[in-house]
Amino acid sequence: MNHAIRIHEHGGPEAMKWEEIPTPSPGPGEALVRHAAIGLNYIDVYFRTGLYKPPSLPCVIGMEGAGTVEAVGEGVTVVRPGDRVAYATAPIGAYAEVRTIKADRLVKLPDDISFEVAAAMMLQGMTVEYLLRRTFPVKPGQTILVHAAAGGVGLIMCQWAKHLGATVIGTVGSDAKAELARAHGCDHPIVYTREDFQARVKEITGGKMLPVVYDSVGRETFMKSLDCLAPLGMMVVFGNASGAVPPFDVGILAAKGSLFLTRPTLATYTAKREDLVASAEALFEVVRKGAVKIEVNQRFPLRDAAEAHRALEARRTTGSTVLLP
Ligand SMILES: NC(=O)c1ccc[n+]([C@@H]2O[C@H](COP(=O)([O-])OP(=O)(O)OC[C@H]3O[C@@H](n4cnc5c(N)ncnc54)[C@H](OP(=O)(O)O)[C@@H]3O)[C@@H](O)[C@H]2O)c1
């Protein structure tokens, strides 16, 4: 039998139920994957609360997993039964012991990347790959701002940006998180729950301000983040941890110095298989050479996914979190 965390209606963590569901069989183009570890991501919270809408209810949430291919459907050539694989992609359905998924969304894992590390890093790490290398290609010597710098995406982004030669300013919710971010390449952690991050950015850059801000906090940081940019700077809003950014007057971009604004998603940047594979390979490379260390700082049994969501939403997690079936 197969067990999964399902939601029947949107709501708080208590909406997630541990249930027995049928084991699916792979259709044409699909693979059946037995998960060894599942990644916890903020997007799982959005699907649970209804900020993002699942195709139907009840549904199994979750976007990321790592495990072994058990069977493949007709026409599948990219993976075979027995392959170690990982993914970070729609459709949702990762909070389960086994699932089917389009085989061309799977990436084969190198032998020296564990299932746990893979489940912890695929979604957050490929996100960092496209943000730092494609949305705004960060160059050596540039100074950048990363919000939630001690989080899952945050710790990977600090390390990778440092590896690219950037100076990293990062916001964090506590002194302990500031230390953690610093230990992962954040040159200037700012505790934004007590410090004015825009004033600190001005001080750190000697008034020059920044070419780019990576903002995943959303509503609470958006307007002030715009004020951290130099003219022609790029505002990258890629998440909503504090809520979605409300409707916005584009004239503000003109007033603040001909700014650029983008709201990117990993889905777009990995829509083509060649982009997915290239993104995963770039991530494997920085991890295997030690430039980026994946910090799995929380582990929960899959059946206790509600506890994991509570910790994530209460800002009690740092680095990455995995759910273990
Ligand atoms: N667009 C994309 O392609 C994409 C892909 C992956 C992730 N994301 C986004 O990136 C962000 C980070 O994802 P993650 O999974 O790595 O999570 P995370 O950063 O580990 O956790 C969220 C962090 O946001 C900060 N935060 C600030 N205000 C908050 C609030 N009101 N409630 C809760 N947290 C708040 C907290 O850090 P502090 O205590 O330090 O403030 C918290 O630890 C999320 O917004 C996610 O949606 C976007």
The ligand as a MOL file (V3000), in Angstrom:
LIG
                    3D

  0  0  0     0  0            999 V3000
M  V30 BEGIN CTAB
M  V30 COUNTS 48 52 0 0 0
M  V30 BEGIN ATOM
M  V30 1 N 9.8970 31.5120 -7.4910 0
M  V30 2 C 10.6010 30.4210 -7.3380 0
M  V30 3 O 11.0740 29.8290 -8.3230 0
M  V30 4 C 10.8470 29.8990 -5.9590 0
M  V30 5 C 11.4690 28.6540 -5.7880 0
M  V30 6 C 11.7860 28.2490 -4.4930 0
M  V30 7 C 11.4570 29.0430 -3.4060 0
M  V30 8 N 10.8060 30.2120 -3.6100 0 CHG=1
M  V30 9 C 10.4660 31.0890 -2.4860 0
M  V30 10 O 11.6350 31.3220 -1.7310 0
M  V30 11 C 11.2770 31.5340 -0.3690 0
M  V30 12 C 12.1200 30.6650 0.5020 0
M  V30 13 O 11.7020 29.3230 0.3980 0
M  V30 14 P 12.2710 28.2210 1.3720 0
M  V30 15 O 11.5120 26.9870 1.1040 0
M  V30 16 O 13.7600 28.2100 1.2690 0 CHG=-1
M  V30 17 O 11.8410 28.7730 2.8140 0
M  V30 18 P 12.7630 29.4250 3.9580 0
M  V30 19 O 13.4740 30.6210 3.4210 0
M  V30 20 O 13.5770 28.3600 4.5700 0
M  V30 21 O 11.6650 29.8730 5.0050 0
M  V30 22 C 11.0300 31.0990 4.9080 0
M  V30 23 C 11.7810 32.1970 5.6820 0
M  V30 24 O 11.2060 33.4400 5.3310 0
M  V30 25 C 11.4190 34.3420 6.3760 0
M  V30 26 N 10.1950 35.0970 6.6610 0
M  V30 27 C 10.0950 36.4350 6.6410 0
M  V30 28 N 8.8670 36.8220 6.9670 0
M  V30 29 C 8.1500 35.7110 7.2160 0
M  V30 30 C 6.8070 35.4820 7.6150 0
M  V30 31 N 5.9470 36.4860 7.8300 0
M  V30 32 N 6.4040 34.2020 7.7920 0
M  V30 33 C 7.2510 33.1880 7.5740 0
M  V30 34 N 8.5420 33.3470 7.1960 0
M  V30 35 C 8.9950 34.6100 7.0180 0
M  V30 36 C 11.8700 33.5370 7.5940 0
M  V30 37 O 13.2560 33.7820 7.7820 0
M  V30 38 P 13.7080 34.9550 8.8180 0
M  V30 39 O 13.2220 34.5460 10.1760 0
M  V30 40 O 15.1790 34.9700 8.7110 0
M  V30 41 O 13.0530 36.1960 8.3420 0
M  V30 42 C 11.6230 32.0930 7.1790 0
M  V30 43 O 12.5330 31.2150 7.7910 0
M  V30 44 C 9.7750 31.3010 -0.2730 0
M  V30 45 O 9.1270 32.5540 -0.3570 0
M  V30 46 C 9.4820 30.4890 -1.5100 0
M  V30 47 O 8.1750 30.6240 -1.9480 0
M  V30 48 C 10.4980 30.6500 -4.8540 0
M  V30 END ATOM
M  V30 BEGIN BOND
M  V30 1 1 1 2
M  V30 2 2 2 3
M  V30 3 1 2 4
M  V30 4 1 4 5
M  V30 5 2 4 48
M  V30 6 2 5 6
M  V30 7 1 6 7
M  V30 8 2 7 8
M  V30 9 1 8 9
M  V30 10 1 8 48
M  V30 11 1 9 10
M  V30 12 1 9 46
M  V30 13 1 10 11
M  V30 14 1 11 12
M  V30 15 1 11 44
M  V30 16 1 12 13
M  V30 17 1 13 14
M  V30 18 2 14 15
M  V30 19 1 14 16
M  V30 20 1 14 17
M  V30 21 1 17 18
M  V30 22 2 18 19
M  V30 23 1 18 20
M  V30 24 1 18 21
M  V30 25 1 21 22
M  V30 26 1 22 23
M  V30 27 1 23 24
M  V30 28 1 23 42
M  V30 29 1 24 25
M  V30 30 1 25 26
M  V30 31 1 25 36
M  V30 32 1 26 27
M  V30 33 1 26 35
M  V30 34 2 27 28
M  V30 35 1 28 29
M  V30 36 1 29 30
M  V30 37 2 29 35
M  V30 38 1 30 31
M  V30 39 2 30 32
M  V30 40 1 32 33
M  V30 41 2 33 34
M  V30 42 1 34 35
M  V30 43 1 36 37
M  V30 44 1 36 42
M  V30 45 1 37 38
M  V30 46 2 38 39
M  V30 47 1 38 40
M  V30 48 1 38 41
M  V30 49 1 42 43
M  V30 50 1 44 45
M  V30 51 1 44 46
M  V30 52 1 46 47
M  V30 END BOND
M  V30 END CTAB
M  END
